[in-house]
Amino acid sequence: MSIIETERLILRPMTEADGEDVFLWTGDPVVNRYMPYPVHKNVEETRVWLRSLQGKEDEFGFCLKETGRLIGAGSIKYREEFDAFEIGYNLNRDAWGKGYATEAGKALVRWAYEQKNARRFMARHATVNTASGHVLKKCGFLFSHYGQYSRYDGSETFDATYYTLHLD
Ligand SMILES: CC(C)(COP(=O)(O)OP(=O)(O)OC[C@H]1O[C@@H](n2cnc3c(N)ncnc32)[C@H](O)[C@@H]1OP(=O)(O)O)[C@@H](O)C(=O)NCCC(=O)NCCS
């Protein structure tokens, strides 16, 4: 299992024991507004999700080095339909605006480049969710095209901006 260290963060696999901390964002409708997964109604739903991650390598919890506190999570997964690794992230509301998503995003790209031989990356965000676009640009992503994406349960479709990053 991989552990990634950045200046202020430790990126590590999450376990069921993280349920209470993770539910702080998976259960927050503001954080969830543009995420594809349905907002979690209780901590047990979060634990079910955390159990489903066991043995997977592509989803990381972001912990503050200083306190050890888990403040968010992100993933970097190969998507056959794009022939690229897709990056995604979400953070506790009280951790927004401090550069953590950018720091973690850069580290995830580097990890996939080094450990998974990833060279082609993509990402998408609801076009109105401009903060996510800022993060992607600061991670080196470039605008690709406009499109849409839907929540996993089909309940909502968002107008989206797509980005790519191609490394040598
Ligand atoms: C999107 C998200 C991950 C950004 O995390 P973050 O740690 O605050 O991001 P960073 O601090 O690294 O960078 C944010 C950038 O967006 C800007 N930003 C932050 N909040 C913003 C807002 N509400 N509107 C516009 N820009 C905003 C910041 O100024 C910064 O850009 P700058 O350095 O050029 O000024 C966080 O807001 C979040 O978890 N949102 C909910 C989940 C989500 O939408 N995830 C992405 C789905 S595609």
PDBQT file of the ligand as one rigid body, heavy atoms in Angstrom, charges set to zero:
ROOT
HETATM    1  C1  LIG A 201     -12.597  21.912  -5.160  1.00  0.00    +0.000 C 
HETATM    2  C2  LIG A 201     -11.808  21.750  -3.859  1.00  0.00    +0.000 C 
HETATM    3  C3  LIG A 201     -11.248  20.336  -3.790  1.00  0.00    +0.000 C 
HETATM    4  C4  LIG A 201     -10.689  22.780  -3.839  1.00  0.00    +0.000 C 
HETATM    5  O1  LIG A 201      -9.878  22.494  -2.712  1.00  0.00    +0.000 OA
HETATM    6  P1  LIG A 201      -8.906  23.592  -2.082  1.00  0.00    +0.000 P 
HETATM    7  O2  LIG A 201      -7.941  22.876  -1.205  1.00  0.00    +0.000 OA
HETATM    8  O3  LIG A 201      -9.726  24.674  -1.513  1.00  0.00    +0.000 OA
HETATM    9  O4  LIG A 201      -8.162  24.072  -3.367  1.00  0.00    +0.000 OA
HETATM   10  P2  LIG A 201      -6.795  24.900  -3.375  1.00  0.00    +0.000 P 
HETATM   11  O5  LIG A 201      -6.750  25.749  -2.134  1.00  0.00    +0.000 OA
HETATM   12  O6  LIG A 201      -5.685  23.961  -3.651  1.00  0.00    +0.000 OA
HETATM   13  O7  LIG A 201      -6.961  25.816  -4.635  1.00  0.00    +0.000 OA
HETATM   14  C5  LIG A 201      -8.201  26.390  -4.835  1.00  0.00    +0.000 C 
HETATM   15  C6  LIG A 201      -8.082  27.371  -5.925  1.00  0.00    +0.000 C 
HETATM   16  O8  LIG A 201      -9.398  27.738  -6.235  1.00  0.00    +0.000 OA
HETATM   17  C7  LIG A 201      -9.645  29.027  -5.723  1.00  0.00    +0.000 C 
HETATM   18  N1  LIG A 201     -10.900  28.941  -5.015  1.00  0.00    +0.000 N 
HETATM   19  C8  LIG A 201     -11.137  28.432  -3.797  1.00  0.00    +0.000 A 
HETATM   20  N2  LIG A 201     -12.440  28.541  -3.511  1.00  0.00    +0.000 NA
HETATM   21  C9  LIG A 201     -13.014  29.121  -4.586  1.00  0.00    +0.000 A 
HETATM   22  C10 LIG A 201     -14.333  29.487  -4.904  1.00  0.00    +0.000 A 
HETATM   23  N3  LIG A 201     -15.363  29.260  -4.069  1.00  0.00    +0.000 N 
HETATM   24  N4  LIG A 201     -14.570  30.050  -6.118  1.00  0.00    +0.000 NA
HETATM   25  C11 LIG A 201     -13.552  30.267  -6.972  1.00  0.00    +0.000 A 
HETATM   26  N5  LIG A 201     -12.285  29.927  -6.733  1.00  0.00    +0.000 NA
HETATM   27  C12 LIG A 201     -12.026  29.375  -5.544  1.00  0.00    +0.000 A 
HETATM   28  C13 LIG A 201      -8.509  29.377  -4.819  1.00  0.00    +0.000 C 
HETATM   29  O9  LIG A 201      -8.335  30.771  -4.815  1.00  0.00    +0.000 OA
HETATM   30  C14 LIG A 201      -7.377  28.631  -5.481  1.00  0.00    +0.000 C 
HETATM   31  O10 LIG A 201      -6.949  29.289  -6.650  1.00  0.00    +0.000 OA
HETATM   32  P3  LIG A 201      -5.749  30.358  -6.638  1.00  0.00    +0.000 P 
HETATM   33  O11 LIG A 201      -4.612  29.760  -5.846  1.00  0.00    +0.000 OA
HETATM   34  O12 LIG A 201      -5.457  30.519  -8.085  1.00  0.00    +0.000 OA
HETATM   35  O13 LIG A 201      -6.317  31.541  -5.961  1.00  0.00    +0.000 OA
HETATM   36  C15 LIG A 201     -12.714  21.977  -2.617  1.00  0.00    +0.000 C 
HETATM   37  O14 LIG A 201     -13.336  23.222  -2.750  1.00  0.00    +0.000 OA
HETATM   38  C16 LIG A 201     -13.755  20.907  -2.468  1.00  0.00    +0.000 C 
HETATM   39  O15 LIG A 201     -13.533  19.887  -1.821  1.00  0.00    +0.000 OA
HETATM   40  N6  LIG A 201     -14.953  21.132  -3.061  1.00  0.00    +0.000 N 
HETATM   41  C17 LIG A 201     -16.033  20.166  -2.952  1.00  0.00    +0.000 C 
HETATM   42  C18 LIG A 201     -15.754  18.898  -3.739  1.00  0.00    +0.000 C 
HETATM   43  C19 LIG A 201     -15.488  19.170  -5.192  1.00  0.00    +0.000 C 
HETATM   44  O16 LIG A 201     -16.169  19.975  -5.803  1.00  0.00    +0.000 OA
HETATM   45  N7  LIG A 201     -14.507  18.462  -5.746  1.00  0.00    +0.000 N 
HETATM   46  C20 LIG A 201     -14.130  18.586  -7.119  1.00  0.00    +0.000 C 
HETATM   47  C21 LIG A 201     -15.068  17.874  -7.984  1.00  0.00    +0.000 C 
HETATM   48  S1  LIG A 201     -14.587  18.002  -9.696  1.00  0.00    +0.000 SA
ENDROOT
TORSDOF 0
